[in-house]
Amino acid sequence: MPSAEFALPVRMSRIALVAPRARLRETLVEVARQECVEFAGVPSAPEGEAVEAVRRLARDGGPAATPVLAVQAPEIEQLERAGRGDLLAGEVELERRAGMALDHGSFAAWVGWAPLDRIEPLNERLATVGAAVVALPAPAWVEPPTLFRPATVARPFTPLVSTYGTARYRDIDPTLFTAASFVLMFGMMFGDVGHGLLLAGLALVLRSFARGPLAGLARFWPIPFAAGLAGAGFGLLYGECFGPTGLVPRLWLDPLDRPIPLLLVAVGTGAALLTVGYVLGILNRWRAGGLGAALFDQSGISGFAIFVGAGVLAGGIYWRQLAAEIAGAALAGAGTLLLGAGLILLAGRGGTALFQAGIELFDALIRLASNLISFTRLAAFGLMHAALGSVVFSAARSLWGDGVAGGLAAVVVFAVGTTLAFALETLVTAVQALRLEYYELFSRVFSGEGHAFAPWALPVLSIEEE
């Protein structure tokens, strides 16, 4: 389910867990089962009988085990004799969290974070073991951990965001935008009906690997599936199906015959994506630092004013509209002044600071232009994809018709060439789409580095299983 506030992070609450010392184990087991509390601080170093037992099992050649908690305190020697490294590792983790507790008479307490909407259910569960959750005021200098609950359709694309970094607590969730932009850019560079449907089919095959060495990748199958369908869609626009075979109609243009319109569309697509990136960046900076941060940051209002102003100015020059030229120049100039003022405020006073601000302003203007030009690769790699398909098809067609041997040679050339082109283009296109996401879009969207919500969570054996 998406967050109650669409695209916003889950609201966090600073909490204290209070439990009788005599019920410490039951409290920690319940917290691990609920998976909604991140303890503040660093767990204590592992020590004690359970740690030694784990080490002895490791020396005897036993595999590393995933920690599992037992509801009732087990006998360490008995677990070691049974080779239950998982339960021993669970005891180690439990003891480490127990060591983080603050003692106050007969009670123990932990400080941490929990989603606001999980506190009441957690309190009800902890009441059964005599513990409770107490809300605490959050210090102004401590930023809560970030937890997003993206829409179901965008959830598989979460790794594309987390690989870049963790958004700050007040940032807007970029996952849905990432999903849409990645699929769009991939499809534009991978435009071929045959290759796209082949990639989508391989994604469905990946989905079936619930077990085995590919099980960890199976949950990401929607990414290549959506990207493949997008490639097939653009293939219809280009009239490409395993190259210019004529198997599908051309709904728009041939990339090799009309590269200029494709290039213009690529730049327009980049401008649209950058606009969305700027809007998200402005909102993030406003939420994180107020009006000043949103106004003066180069990924905020000042940068956006330069971007839009330059676009209006270019349009006015192209269509010879004086009013648009004046408006665009004024908007870009105002944005440049705002950005320069912000850089001067950051640099401080003195001639050296002014020189530094001037260099940074020049660099920001150059990077803004290069960011837009970077999106021409959407057309460039689309052209390369079409060219590879054309080369393979032409080579196979030149062999076809020279008897049985020529026909077999044509089939082999077409199959091998298509396989190589498909593999190469899939890799290159994915890398280029990610490059555009990370360097051109995320650099505007992210307002800084946060830390992901990491609740303490371990599997818990029931009493019957024990």
N, C-alpha and C positions, 0 to 999 in steps of 0.2 A: 504494500500500500504506500502511496506517496505521503510525504509529510503533510500535516494538516494545513500548513502554510506552504503552498506549492512552490517548489524550487528553493525554499529557504532551509537552512540547517535546523535540525531538531533542537529544540530549546533544552539547554542543560541547566542542572541545578547543583550547586556545591552542597555536599551532604556530609553528615557524620553518621557512621554506623555504631550503635551502642549496644553492647551485649554483656550479659553476666559472664564472668570469667569461666564459670562452670559450664557454660553453653557455647564456648568459643568455637568448638569444632562444628556443632550443628549450624551455627550462624554462617561460618565460612562455606560449608557445604551447600547451604541454601543460596548463598550469594553466587557461588559458582554455577548452580543450576539455573538461576534466573538470568544470568548473562547480561546484566545491565549496570554494573558498577565498575568504574575504573578507580583503582586505589591511587591516591596521590603519594608520590615518593617512589623510592627504589626498594624492591624487596630485599630482605636481608640475605646475606651470603648463605648458601646451603651448608648445613652441618647437622650432625646427629647420626643416630643409628641407621635411619633409612638411607641417608646419603652413602654411608659405608656399604650398605647392602647393595645399592645400585652399582657402585663402583666394582664390587666383587663380581656381580653378574656380568658387567662389561668386560672385566679381565678374563672371565671364563668363556668369552666369545658370544655372549648373548646379544641380540640386536637391540638397538635403541628403541625404547618403548614410548608410546604416546601416553602422557599422564592420565590416569583415571582415579576418581575419588571414591572411597568407600564411605557409606553413611556412618558406620560404626568403626571405632578405632581398631585396626587389625593388629595381629601379632607380626612383628617385623620378621622374626626368624622363620615363622611359618610361611610368609610370603616369599622369602628368599629360597626356602627349600622347594617351594612350588614353582619357582622361576617366574613369579608374577612381577616382572619389571614395571608394568604399567601402573599397578597399584602402589608399588614402592615409589615410583616417580610422582604419583599423585600425593603421597604423604610428604615428599620433599617440598612440593609446591605449596601444600597446605601449611607446613611449618614455616615456610618463608613468609607467607602472608600473615600468619599469626605473629611472627616477629616484628611486623610493622605496627602492631597495635600499641596504643598509648594506654597505660594502666592508670586507673583512678579508683582506688579502693578495690572493691570486688567486681568492678566493671572494666571492660576493655572497649576502646573506641578506635575507629579508623576514619580518616578523612578521604574524600574522593569526589567523583562526579557521577551523575546518573541522569538519563533523560527525564525531563519533568513529567512526562506522561506515564513513566514507569514507577514513580515513587510510591504512589498509593497502592498499586498491586504488590510492590516489593514489601511495603510495610505490613500488608496483610499476611504475606507469607512468613515474614520474620517474626511476627507476633506469635506464631505457633511454637517458636523456640525461645521466646522470652526476649527477643531483640527488637530494636526499633531504628527507624531512620529519622534523623533530625536535619531540617534544612538549615544551611548556614549562609551568611552573606558572602558573596564572591568578592575577593579583593580586586580593586580596579586594575592592578598591575598583573593579574593572572588571567590569561585568556583561556576560556573553556575549550575542551577538545571538540573537534568537528565530527558530526555525524550527519550524513545525508541519507534520505530514503527516496531515491529517484523513482520515477515512474517505471512500471514493469518493463515497458518497451525499451527503456534506456539502460536498465540495470546491467545487462551484459557488457556495456561499454565502459563500466566503471574502471576497469584496469587501465584504459587509455588515459584516464584522468589521474589516477593514483600513481601511475608510472612517472608522470611529470612532477607531481608533488601533492601535498595536502592543502586544500584551500583553508583560509582562516575561518574562524568561527562565524563571523558576520558576513562572509561571502555568499553569493548566490550559487546554487548548485549548477555547475557547467555541464553536467553529464548529458542532458538532453540535447543541448546545443552541440556538444562534441559528437554525439551519435549522428545527428542530422548532417553536420558539416563533413564529417569523415566519410560517410556513405556517399554524399553528393560528390566530393572531390575524387574519391576512388572511382566512382562510376564514370565520371567525365574523362579520366585518364585511361580507363579500362574498357572503353566502349566496344563491346563485341558480344553479340547475342550468344554465340556458341561458347566462348570462354566464360562469360558471366554465368550461364546456366550450369556449366561444368563446375565452376567454383561453388555455386549454390548446392549442387549435388554432393560435392565432396564435404561441404559443411554438414549436410544431413547424415552422411556416413560417419563423420566425426561425432555427431550427436549420439550415435548408437554405441559408442565405446564407453559404456558406464563403468566398466572395469578394465584393468590392465594398465599398461604403461601410458596410454593416452587418456586415461580417466580424468586426470587433472585438467586437460585441455578441452574436454567434451563440453564443459559448461559455457565455453566461449563460442560455441557454434553459431549463435545468431550474428556475430560480427562478419565472418566470411559469407554467411547466407545473405544478409542484407546487402553487403558490398557486391556480391555476385549478381543479385537482382538489379541493383543500380547499374552495373556494367552492361547487363542485358538490355536495360531500358535505353541507355545511351547508344548501344549497338543498333537498336532500331532507328534512332535518329541519324546515325552515320551510315546505315545500310551495310553493316559488317556482321558476318556470321562465319567464324573461322577464316577471316579475311574477306576480300571482296568477291565472295563466291556467288552472289546473286540469290542466295537462299531466302533472304528477307528483303522487304522493300526499304527504300531510303526515305525517311520522313523529314529529313532536314537538309544535310549537306554531306559531301564527301570530304573528310578532313584533308586528304592529300591534294584535292583539286581547289579547295577554298579555305586555305589556312588563315587568311586575315579575319574573316568573320568569326572563326573559331577562337582566334586570339582575342578579339574584342569581347566576346562572350566570357572568356576566361577572366579577363581583367574586370569585367562587370560583376562576375560571380565573386571575385576576390573583394571588390569594393563593398558588395552586399554583406559578405561574411565579416569583413573588418568593421562595418557599421554596427552589426550586432555585437561584435567583440567590444567596441568602444562603449556601447550602451551598458553592457554588463559591467565593464570596467568602471564606468562612472558611478553606477549604483553601488558597486563594491567599495569604492573609495569613499563615497558618501556615508555608507553604513559604518565603515571602519574608522574614518577620521573626520567626518563632517564636511562642511561646505568647502573649507580651504583645501583639503586633500582632493576633493572632486574637481575643484576649479583649476588648480595649478599643476597637477600631475600631467605628464606627457601622455599618459593613457587615460586621462580624464577629459574635462570639458575643453581645456586649452588645445590638447592634441586633436580632439574631435573637430574643433572649430577650424584648425589648420587643414585637416583632411577634407572636410566638407567644402571649405572655402576654395581649396585648390581644385576640387572637382567641379565646382560651379564656374570657376575662372576658366578652366580648360574647356568646359562646354560652351561658355560664352565666346571664347576665341574661335572654337570650331564652327559654331553656327553664326558668328559675327553679331552677337547680341551685346551691345555696349552696357546695358543695364546689368546683365549677368556678370560681365567682366568686372564692373565696379563693385557689385555686391560680393562676388567671390574674393576679390582682392582685399576688400574691407574685412570680411570675415576671417580670411587667412591671416591678415595683419594683426587683427585683434587677438587671435589665438596665439600668434607668435609673441606678442607683447605679454600675454598672460603667462605663457610658458617661460619666457625669459625672466619675468618677475619671480616666478616660483623658483627657478634655478638660482637666482641671486639671493633669495631668502635662505636657501639651503647652503649656499657657498659662504655666506657671511660678508664681512666688510673688507675693504682694502682692494688695491689694484689686482693682486693675485687672484682674489675671489671673483672679481669681475671677469678677468681673463678666463678663469675656469668655467664660469657660467656661460661665456660666449662660445667656448669650445663645445660644451655640452649641448648648447642650443643648436649649433651647427650640426653636431652629430645626430641629434634628435630629428632634425629636418631631413637629413640624408637617409636615416633609417626609415622614416615614414614613407619616403618615395620608394625605397628598395623593398619595403614590405608589400606594397601594391604590385610592383613589378614581379615579385616572387610568384605571384599567382599566374603569370604567363606559363609556368610549367604545367598548369592544367591542360593548356593547348599543346605544349611541346611534347609531353609524354603521351597525350592522345594521338598526336601525329606519329610518334615513334611506334606506338602500338599498331596503328593502321599500316605503317610502313613494313613492320615485321610480318604482319599477316599477309600483306601484298606480296612480299618476297617469297614466302613459303608457298602461297597459292600459285604464283607465276612459275616457280621452279617445278612444282608438281604438274602443272598444266603443260609445261614444255616437254615433259617425259610421256605424257598420256598420248596414246594413239600409235606408239611404236611397237605394236604387237603385245603379246602377253608379258614379255619381259619389261617393256616400257610401262605397261599398266601396273605391274607389281612394283616397279621402281617408283612410280608416281605415288602409289599408296604409301610406300615406306617413307618417302621424302615428306609427304604431307603429314603422316602420323608423327614422325620424329620431329619435324620442324614445328608442328603445332604444339607438341609436348614441351619442347624447349622454350618456345616463345611464351607459352602459357606460364611455365614455371618462372621464367625471368621476369615477365611483366607483372605477375602477381607480387613478387618480392619487391621489385622496384616501385611499383605503384603504391603499395602499402607504406613503404619507407617514405616516399615523397608526400603522401597524404598526412602521415604522422609529423613529418618535418614542418609542413604548413600549419598544422594544429599547434605544435609546440612553440615554434619560433614566431609565427605571425599572429596567432589568435590568443593562445594562452598568455603570452607576454602582456597582453592588454587586460585579459579577464582577471587573472590572479592579482590580488593586492598584497600578497606576502605569503609566507610559509606558516601554516598552522600545524597542528598535530592531530592525527586521527584518533577518534575515540577507540580505546582498546580495553573493553571490559574483561574482568577476570572470568573465564569460562572454561570449565572442564566437564567431561562426561562424568555422570554420577551413577554408580551401581545402586540398584534398588536393594532393599533388605532381602527380598526373595532371591535375587541374583547372588548376593553375598552368601 
